Amino acid sequence: MDRLDLTALTVRTFYGHPQPGLAATELGPGVNVVYGPNGQGKTTMARAIHGVLWPETVAGARPTYSARFHFGGDDWRVDFDAGEARYQRGAQPADRLPLPDKSYRDRYEFSLADLLQADGDAFADVVRRDAAGGVDLDAARDRLGFKSAPTQRLKATAEAEDAARAVQARQHQLDALRAREHDLDEIATRAAEATEAAERAELYRLLEEAADRAEAAKAADRVVAEFDAAMAHVAPDTQERYDDLGLAVRKAESRRADVEDRRANARAALADHGWDAVALPEEAELRSRATEVEVATRALENAEASRAAAAERERRAREALGGHIDAAPHVDISALGDVAAFAQRAGRLRGRVEELEGKRLAAKGRLNAVRFHEGDDLARAADLLRRWLARTSDVEAQPTGLPALPVWIAAAVLAVVAVALGVLLSPGAFWLLLGAAALAVVAVLLGRTAEATEHPAAQARQAFEALPVPGPTSWSIPTVQKRLDEIERQLLDQKERLLWKDAVDEIERTLVATEAARAELDAEAADLSDRLGCDVPETPEGLHLLARNVLAWQEAARDLGVADALRDRAHGALLTALDLFNHVLDGVPVEPATDAATAAGNVARVTREADERDRLRAEVARLDDAVGVATEALEEATAARDAHLARLGLEEPAAVEVTALCADLPAYTAAVEEASRAHALAEEASARARAHGRYDDEAAGLDRAALAEARSAAESRAARRDEWLEEKAAIQTLVGEARRGNQLASAQAEHARALDTLEAVYDEQADALVGHALAEFVAEETRDQHLPQVFKRAREVLADITDDRFRLEFEEGTFRAFDATRGRAYGLDELSSGTRLQLLLAVRLAFAEQQEVGVRLPLLLDEALANSDDERAGAIVAAVLRLCRQGRQVFYFTAQAEEVAKWRRLSDEHPDVDCRFIGLPDASALVAIDLEATPTAETTRRVPEAGGLTMDAYADAAGVPPWSGWDAPDALHVWYLLDDPDDVEALLRRGYATWGQLRAAAERGKPIPVAFDRAERRAEAVAAWQRAWRQGRGRRVDRDVLEASGAVTEAFIDEVWSLCGDLEGDAERLVDCLHRGDLARFQSRQAERLEAYLLDEGYLSPDDRLSDDEVRRRVAEAGPPGALDDALGVLARVRQRAEAVAA
């Protein structure tokens, strides 16, 4: 798959505003660290990178930018302006690259919050969600405001106007500030020149001081040279040392004579003991035979107890049969199974009848509780009331109302005019106008009445009143709605009553059907009584009880016979064990053992006599060694005395000469100390001069007078430095405060946001409705569809970024991580924070790669190391470096000086990864921090060099851990499997420290820089040895097991656990030590209780352990030719390494 690497990016405008200085012209194919204070363009650059890949995602920001990138062996260019992206391949126009859909853009961007959210969420849910695309549809739907109903319109217009005024005000402030920056360059130049002169003056002063110190050192050397050369070897304790060495020689001679006398006495005591010539058996074999006697005794006791219990069960079963005991042996056993089946079917039938009776009673109760409403016109009435409510109007609501106010006013005017005419003119005119007014009122009333009669609401009311259904108390909307609710409840009651009546009928039909099944069971009961061959009750319950008693007696009788046989076998085993025990003691002066007690007594006596003999033999051997040691001590003391004199050029006797040399020592010492002090001061002064930033060979070659003259001239030029620096700092402070505030960019961003909001407010209502339905559809269609492919790729990525230590597994809907270095799998919530971050990064990257079509896109990380502990920082950095080595470009954005320091160190420690730094405007204030003094996490793998080291020396340098047979073979360090330290170093540098990691890498087809076949053959031989060695050893015992047993009290838990640790958790050896009394005051019954618990729980194995010869034989049979030699060679290294670590 080809990779896409950005090589240059220039952003000219964003959100319609200029972006001065926002350009990166030398981007690298590895890690690109983009740094600068907040508000200086990091987010804008990240969005511009997204725009290069997916132009449609930034179209709303109205950007203008250009970029160059390398893909498919060609150089490409893209220019975005006026909402259109234009591509060039080489110098020719080209189409846009086929990239994954823009919806997968977030899969290529990782922020600190993204990487740390796994600590708070259920981590397995996070991994599953990211494996399906990292899309939480419910959260996205809520965040985007997708709803089933539209929301109110925002006040976007007012916000946009306020934002525009704020941009204009901020621009005026910046214009005023730029006027103050006009003279800053000239002031900075003068300050730099004065600073340089001050530094030169300081350098000349340091060189003058170094010259003075050098002359003083030469004078002191001349004083030391006047003494005798032999004084260089005289020390303050030379006389005392000479006297002590002479005394040591005399003491060594006396010590040797004393040791030789005690050795003669020890040899005489061994001869008097009398057991020196007795051939004693091996203690392990003797104790093993004694243990067999004790085990056989316990087995016989247990057999006797089991036989008594079986006899008691047979007696109780006989009594339970009563008069049927004579027929019990002849009962047809095959019929008992049919009896059990019959009893089960009868029980199920009774249960079914009881269940149906209960349901019928409940259904009838519910049927009687529902009221019955007569009449078929309820549905018609409800429909008419709904039509009235839908069609009603003010006219219908007030059908008998008066005419409108204008009609009354007109009628009143006519009446007044009529009265006036009647008084002023004639009575005829009065009556004529009064009649016209009355006719007008009547016409209006008739018109409203006709209109009300023809209205649909009135028609619905008339139709309802014709039905035999009580109507509302009044024809107002609330009253009619209340009556409609009552009618609808009556309709629901009718439907519910019909449903319950059908249910009662169905239950009664089912009860009738069960009667036939009951008759069949009665016939089957009679047939079973005949088959049993005895007089039994006729009821199914009685028949079942009799069958159970017969079966219990027959089983008890069989158990009694078996118990008798086991008791006889146990007795024979005890006699055999005693014979074997006595045979082991043939030739030993003790009485033959007759039981476990006498056997234990013989073991104790033989052990005591053997211990006494061994003690006497050890004493003789120790004294033999002591004689040799005393002789060597005498020789060493003599040699030390002679060597002491040889350093002074003397030979024994030399007492007078030593005294004379020591008398001159104080004067010589004072002269040497003075010369050393003078040289130290001279070297210190010279080092200070050389460490100065302006140091050069020409200045160092000046004589004393020239240095003084040069210093005076430089101090004159540097006189006004502080004045220029203060003025420069004042202007830079004002400018820095303005830029750090970033008020103009914030106002521009707010203005752009307000414009975007105003543009989107008219679409958001429809988006909310459509988006809700779309989110439901996507959730149903995309659930788990990418999981198989993503899981496979995520496993590969996780193995790559963890050096094949962890392998991702998915079984029965659960994610687990298998640790190849320990040979076990962990749940995701059991992983360390660093490993969990690596796993989340692997899953996200795997999903992104599933969408890539022939192109590998860059990754963007935003302050992913901020506030990270050493483990998290190391995990993230290791993963990023591994991704870069595999061919993926990475952009890292930060405003933290500490993170810049971390990446600068990494660029030096990993020269194979191209790491470049892009500073944004005003980034100089950020990087001015002392990066060398900034703390950083240890993120690199420290691998010692093997050149010239032996295998043992390299094991110490690399810190190879010990291994035991209880550990998994995958945890075996590669040092145990190889012969050349260079091969071990090569694997460690690849990240393969254990056999599990090396094997996983080979299985994945990775190149292995050493002879893998030889390592594999030895690892398989060790695994074969471990399988044979583990036979008979059970499981390892730890403190939790001791506490869970209940046999070890709080007073002894620490001592028992310490003893268990010394025995490497070996349960059998621990029990033997406790029985033997190695732990004072630990009671034997508690030891027996612990032994029983360990045996029941599998920590003590009932199988015998294999001897060393048998283990070797099985290894030779299980493996290819040479497997035994390979296993023994590795085990020899294991023992050697364990001893070295313990020392």
DAJOJO-V673016 format. One record per residue. N is the residue number from 0. PHI is phi in whole degrees, 0 to 359 (none if undefined). OMEGA is omega as a letter, one per 30 degrees, with the letter a starting at -180 (999 if undefined). Layout:
n->{N;N}
phi->{PHI;PHI}
omega->{OMEGA;OMEGA}
This chain:
n->{0;1;2;3;4;5;6;7;8;9;10;11;12;13;14;15;16;17;18;19;20;21;22;23;24;25;26;27;28;29;30;31;32;33;34;35;36;37;38;39;40;41;42;43;44;45;46;47;48;49;50;51;52;53;54;55;56;57;58;59;60;61;62;63;64;65;66;67;68;69;70;71;72;73;74;75;76;77;78;79;80;81;82;83;84;85;86;87;88;89;90;91;92;93;94;95;96;97;98;99;100;101;102;103;104;105;106;107;108;109;110;111;112;113;114;115;116;117;118;119;120;121;122;123;124;125;126;127;128;129;130;131;132;133;134;135;136;137;138;139;140;141;142;143;144;145;146;147;148;149;150;151;152;153;154;155;156;157;158;159;160;161;162;163;164;165;166;167;168;169;170;171;172;173;174;175;176;177;178;179;180;181;182;183;184;185;186;187;188;189;190;191;192;193;194;195;196;197;198;199;200;201;202;203;204;205;206;207;208;209;210;211;212;213;214;215;216;217;218;219;220;221;222;223;224;225;226;227;228;229;230;231;232;233;234;235;236;237;238;239;240;241;242;243;244;245;246;247;248;249;250;251;252;253;254;255;256;257;258;259;260;261;262;263;264;265;266;267;268;269;270;271;272;273;274;275;276;277;278;279;280;281;282;283;284;285;286;287;288;289;290;291;292;293;294;295;296;297;298;299;300;301;302;303;304;305;306;307;308;309;310;311;312;313;314;315;316;317;318;319;320;321;322;323;324;325;326;327;328;329;330;331;332;333;334;335;336;337;338;339;340;341;342;343;344;345;346;347;348;349;350;351;352;353;354;355;356;357;358;359;360;361;362;363;364;365;366;367;368;369;370;371;372;373;374;375;376;377;378;379;380;381;382;383;384;385;386;387;388;389;390;391;392;393;394;395;396;397;398;399;400;401;402;403;404;405;406;407;408;409;410;411;412;413;414;415;416;417;418;419;420;421;422;423;424;425;426;427;428;429;430;431;432;433;434;435;436;437;438;439;440;441;442;443;444;445;446;447;448;449;450;451;452;453;454;455;456;457;458;459;460;461;462;463;464;465;466;467;468;469;470;471;472;473;474;475;476;477;478;479;480;481;482;483;484;485;486;487;488;489;490;491;492;493;494;495;496;497;498;499;500;501;502;503;504;505;506;507;508;509;510;511;512;513;514;515;516;517;518;519;520;521;522;523;524;525;526;527;528;529;530;531;532;533;534;535;536;537;538;539;540;541;542;543;544;545;546;547;548;549;550;551;552;553;554;555;556;557;558;559;560;561;562;563;564;565;566;567;568;569;570;571;572;573;574;575;576;577;578;579;580;581;582;583;584;585;586;587;588;589;590;591;592;593;594;595;596;597;598;599;600;601;602;603;604;605;606;607;608;609;610;611;612;613;614;615;616;617;618;619;620;621;622;623;624;625;626;627;628;629;630;631;632;633;634;635;636;637;638;639;640;641;642;643;644;645;646;647;648;649;650;651;652;653;654;655;656;657;658;659;660;661;662;663;664;665;666;667;668;669;670;671;672;673;674;675;676;677;678;679;680;681;682;683;684;685;686;687;688;689;690;691;692;693;694;695;696;697;698;699;700;701;702;703;704;705;706;707;708;709;710;711;712;713;714;715;716;717;718;719;720;721;722;723;724;725;726;727;728;729;730;731;732;733;734;735;736;737;738;739;740;741;742;743;744;745;746;747;748;749;750;751;752;753;754;755;756;757;758;759;760;761;762;763;764;765;766;767;768;769;770;771;772;773;774;775;776;777;778;779;780;781;782;783;784;785;786;787;788;789;790;791;792;793;794;795;796;797;798;799;800;801;802;803;804;805;806;807;808;809;810;811;812;813;814;815;816;817;818;819;820;821;822;823;824;825;826;827;828;829;830;831;832;833;834;835;836;837;838;839;840;841;842;843;844;845;846;847;848;849;850;851;852;853;854;855;856;857;858;859;860;861;862;863;864;865;866;867;868;869;870;871;872;873;874;875;876;877;878;879;880;881;882;883;884;885;886;887;888;889;890;891;892;893;894;895;896;897;898;899;900;901;902;903;904;905;906;907;908;909;910;911;912;913;914;915;916;917;918;919;920;921;922;923;924;925;926;927;928;929;930;931;932;933;934;935;936;937;938;939;940;941;942;943;944;945;946;947;948;949;950;951;952;953;954;955;956;957;958;959;960;961;962;963;964;965;966;967;968;969;970;971;972;973;974;975;976;977;978;979;980;981;982;983;984;985;986;987;988;989;990;991;992;993;994;995;996;997;998;999;1000;1001;1002;1003;1004;1005;1006;1007;1008;1009;1010;1011;1012;1013;1014;1015;1016;1017;1018;1019;1020;1021;1022;1023;1024;1025;1026;1027;1028;1029;1030;1031;1032;1033;1034;1035;1036;1037;1038;1039;1040;1041;1042;1043;1044;1045;1046;1047;1048;1049;1050;1051;1052;1053;1054;1055;1056;1057;1058;1059;1060;1061;1062;1063;1064;1065;1066;1067;1068;1069;1070;1071;1072;1073;1074;1075;1076;1077;1078;1079;1080;1081;1082;1083;1084;1085;1086;1087;1088;1089;1090;1091;1092;1093;1094;1095;1096;1097;1098;1099;1100;1101;1102;1103;1104;1105;1106;1107;1108;1109;1110;1111;1112;1113;1114;1115;1116;1117;1118;1119;1120;1121;1122;1123;1124;1125;1126;1127;1128;1129;1130;1131;1132;1133;1134;1135;1136;1137;1138;1139;1140;1141;1142}
phi->{none;288;255;250;242;288;249;200;209;229;251;263;220;209;56;79;243;296;234;293;76;270;210;225;260;226;282;256;281;260;266;244;268;258;229;163;298;298;85;256;120;296;296;297;295;298;293;293;297;300;295;298;275;228;303;295;284;240;300;292;276;51;275;225;208;219;209;239;212;248;206;61;82;240;265;245;218;227;237;241;204;56;75;229;256;240;250;227;247;71;245;251;300;214;278;291;292;281;255;302;300;298;295;266;301;294;290;258;233;231;250;302;297;299;285;263;294;294;285;261;283;292;297;297;293;297;295;298;296;291;293;265;115;71;256;264;297;297;295;295;297;292;294;278;75;288;225;276;226;289;257;284;289;282;272;287;296;296;296;296;295;296;295;295;295;294;298;297;294;294;294;298;295;292;299;294;289;299;296;279;273;299;265;293;295;295;296;296;296;297;295;294;296;293;296;297;296;297;294;296;298;296;299;297;296;294;293;299;297;296;295;297;293;294;295;295;293;296;297;294;298;294;294;294;294;286;277;295;297;294;296;295;256;270;241;302;259;298;296;296;296;296;296;296;294;295;296;297;295;293;293;296;295;292;296;296;296;294;295;296;296;292;295;297;294;294;296;292;296;295;293;290;297;87;261;295;267;284;273;269;288;296;298;296;294;298;293;298;294;295;295;298;297;294;295;296;299;296;298;296;298;294;296;299;295;296;293;295;294;296;296;294;295;293;293;295;294;297;297;293;286;63;287;268;294;292;272;302;294;260;291;289;294;297;284;294;299;294;298;297;296;298;297;295;294;296;296;297;295;297;298;295;294;297;297;294;298;296;295;295;298;294;294;296;298;290;297;288;281;273;288;257;248;280;106;255;263;295;298;298;294;297;297;293;293;295;295;296;295;286;254;293;215;297;293;291;292;229;292;253;291;273;298;292;302;301;295;296;296;298;296;295;299;298;295;295;297;297;298;295;293;297;280;274;256;209;295;296;296;300;291;297;291;295;294;298;297;296;299;296;295;297;297;296;296;295;298;290;293;294;296;296;292;276;291;300;297;294;297;295;294;298;295;294;295;280;276;278;232;301;263;291;295;210;262;260;301;299;292;296;299;298;294;297;298;295;294;295;295;295;295;296;298;298;294;296;296;296;296;293;294;296;295;298;296;295;294;294;295;294;296;296;291;285;297;295;295;293;297;296;293;296;293;293;295;295;293;293;298;294;290;287;77;208;284;232;299;274;283;301;294;296;299;294;295;296;299;296;294;296;296;296;293;299;294;295;296;296;298;294;296;296;296;298;296;294;296;296;295;295;295;296;296;296;298;297;296;294;298;296;295;294;295;297;266;301;88;259;287;222;284;298;278;246;203;295;294;292;297;297;296;297;299;296;292;300;297;297;296;295;297;295;298;297;297;294;297;297;295;298;297;298;291;300;296;294;298;298;296;297;297;297;296;297;296;294;297;297;296;295;297;296;294;299;289;297;298;268;76;238;225;291;278;213;296;294;296;297;296;294;296;292;292;274;295;303;294;295;298;297;293;295;297;296;294;295;295;294;295;297;295;294;293;298;295;294;294;298;293;294;285;293;295;262;296;211;295;297;294;294;276;287;278;297;292;297;296;297;295;295;295;298;295;293;295;294;289;267;298;263;298;299;298;294;296;295;294;297;297;297;293;296;297;297;294;298;299;295;288;295;294;53;291;294;297;295;295;296;296;293;297;297;296;296;295;297;296;297;290;272;295;281;259;292;295;293;299;295;288;290;298;298;292;295;298;296;294;296;300;284;277;255;298;64;288;262;302;300;292;296;298;297;290;298;298;294;295;298;296;294;278;246;55;62;280;249;234;282;233;221;226;53;78;236;273;218;242;268;269;290;280;241;70;212;256;238;291;298;285;268;283;289;298;296;293;296;295;297;294;297;297;294;294;295;294;297;296;299;294;294;269;285;244;72;212;253;267;292;253;240;240;243;49;289;264;296;57;271;283;301;293;295;300;297;296;293;296;300;295;297;297;296;295;295;295;275;102;227;282;230;247;240;254;204;243;255;296;297;291;299;296;300;289;295;296;297;296;280;279;231;294;285;253;286;243;238;238;243;270;275;306;70;286;297;293;286;278;290;294;293;294;292;270;282;293;216;279;283;244;251;276;271;239;289;278;266;302;79;265;281;297;294;295;291;298;294;293;274;68;295;282;289;223;226;295;279;278;290;301;296;276;289;293;296;300;289;257;240;245;242;301;296;294;297;299;298;291;297;291;279;93;259;264;237;297;299;294;295;294;298;295;294;297;272;79;283;290;252;280;227;285;292;301;294;296;295;297;290;296;295;294;295;297;296;298;295;298;288;294;285;297;82;255;61;248;288;261;236;297;299;294;299;291;290;292;75;267;244;282;298;293;246;299;293;291;295;293;297;297;297;295;297;268;59;74;284;296;295;294;296;296;300;296;292;294;284;86;295;254;299;69;277;289;292;292;290;295;294;297;295;298;297;296;296;291;293;270;89;279;254;267;287;282;282;287;280;288;299;294;292;298;297;297;293;297;295;285;281;252;288;304;90;297;296;297;297;296;295;296;294;295;298;294;299;295;298;292;297;294;295;293;296;287}
omega->{l;l;l;a;l;l;l;l;l;l;a;l;l;a;l;a;a;l;a;l;a;a;l;a;a;l;a;a;a;a;l;a;l;a;l;a;l;l;a;l;a;l;l;l;l;l;l;l;l;a;l;a;a;a;a;a;a;a;a;l;l;a;l;a;l;a;l;l;a;a;l;l;a;l;a;l;l;l;a;a;l;l;a;l;l;a;l;l;a;l;a;l;a;l;l;l;l;a;l;a;a;l;l;a;a;l;a;a;a;l;l;a;l;a;a;a;a;a;a;a;l;a;a;l;l;a;l;a;l;l;l;l;l;a;l;a;l;l;l;l;l;a;a;l;l;a;l;l;a;l;a;a;l;l;a;a;l;l;l;l;l;a;l;l;l;l;a;l;l;l;l;a;a;l;l;a;a;l;a;a;a;a;a;a;a;l;a;l;l;l;a;l;l;l;l;l;l;l;l;l;l;l;a;l;l;l;l;l;a;l;l;a;a;l;l;l;l;l;l;l;a;l;a;a;a;a;l;a;a;a;a;a;l;l;l;a;a;l;a;l;l;l;a;a;l;l;l;l;a;l;l;l;l;a;a;l;a;a;l;l;a;l;l;l;a;l;l;l;l;l;l;a;l;a;a;a;a;l;a;l;l;a;a;l;a;a;l;l;l;l;l;l;a;l;l;l;l;l;l;l;l;l;l;l;l;a;l;l;l;l;l;l;a;l;a;l;l;l;a;l;l;a;a;a;a;a;a;a;a;a;l;a;a;a;a;l;l;l;l;l;l;a;l;a;l;l;l;a;l;l;a;l;l;l;a;l;l;l;l;l;l;a;l;l;l;l;a;a;a;l;l;a;l;l;l;a;a;a;l;a;l;a;a;l;l;l;l;a;a;a;a;a;l;a;a;a;l;a;a;a;a;l;a;a;l;a;l;l;l;a;l;l;l;l;l;l;l;l;a;l;l;a;a;a;a;l;a;l;l;a;l;a;l;l;l;l;a;l;l;a;a;l;l;a;a;l;a;l;l;a;l;a;a;a;a;l;l;l;l;l;a;l;l;a;l;a;l;a;a;a;l;a;l;a;l;a;a;a;a;l;l;l;l;l;l;a;l;l;l;l;l;l;l;a;a;a;l;l;a;l;l;a;l;a;a;l;a;l;l;l;l;a;a;a;a;l;l;l;l;l;l;l;a;l;l;a;l;l;l;a;a;l;l;a;a;l;a;a;l;a;l;l;l;l;a;a;l;a;a;a;l;a;a;l;l;l;l;l;l;l;l;a;l;a;l;l;a;a;l;l;l;l;l;l;l;l;l;l;l;l;a;l;l;a;l;l;l;a;l;l;l;a;l;l;a;a;a;l;l;l;l;l;a;a;a;l;l;a;l;l;l;l;l;l;a;l;a;l;l;a;l;a;l;l;a;l;l;l;l;l;l;l;l;l;a;l;l;a;a;l;l;l;l;l;a;l;l;a;a;l;a;f;a;a;a;a;l;a;a;l;a;l;a;a;a;a;l;a;a;l;a;l;l;l;l;l;l;l;a;l;l;l;l;l;l;l;l;l;a;a;a;a;a;a;l;a;a;l;a;a;a;l;a;a;l;l;l;l;l;a;a;l;a;l;l;a;a;a;a;a;a;l;a;a;l;l;l;a;a;a;a;l;l;a;a;l;l;a;l;l;l;a;a;a;l;l;l;l;l;l;l;l;l;l;l;l;l;a;a;a;a;l;a;a;l;l;a;a;a;a;l;l;a;l;l;a;a;l;a;a;a;a;l;a;a;a;a;a;a;a;a;a;l;l;a;a;l;l;a;a;l;l;l;l;a;l;a;l;a;a;l;l;a;l;l;l;a;a;a;a;a;l;l;a;a;l;a;l;l;a;l;a;a;l;l;l;l;a;l;l;a;a;a;l;l;l;l;a;l;a;a;a;l;a;l;a;l;l;l;l;a;l;a;a;a;l;l;l;a;a;a;l;l;a;a;a;l;l;a;a;l;l;l;a;l;l;l;l;a;l;a;a;a;l;a;l;a;a;l;l;l;a;l;l;a;l;l;a;a;a;a;l;a;a;a;a;a;l;l;l;a;l;a;l;a;a;l;l;l;a;a;a;a;a;l;a;l;a;a;l;a;a;l;l;a;a;l;a;l;l;a;l;l;l;l;a;a;a;a;a;l;a;l;a;l;a;l;l;l;a;a;a;a;l;a;a;a;a;a;l;l;l;l;l;a;l;l;l;l;a;a;a;a;l;l;l;a;a;l;l;l;l;l;l;l;l;l;a;a;l;a;a;a;l;l;a;a;l;l;l;l;l;l;l;a;l;l;a;a;l;l;a;l;a;a;a;l;a;l;l;l;l;a;a;a;a;a;a;a;a;a;a;a;a;l;a;l;l;l;l;l;a;l;l;a;a;a;l;l;l;l;l;a;l;a;l;l;l;a;l;l;a;a;l;l;l;l;l;l;l;l;l;a;l;a;a;l;l;l;a;l;a;l;l;l;l;a;l;a;l;l;a;a;l;a;a;a;a;l;l;a;a;a;l;l;a;a;l;l;a;l;l;l;l;a;a;l;l;a;l;l;a;999}
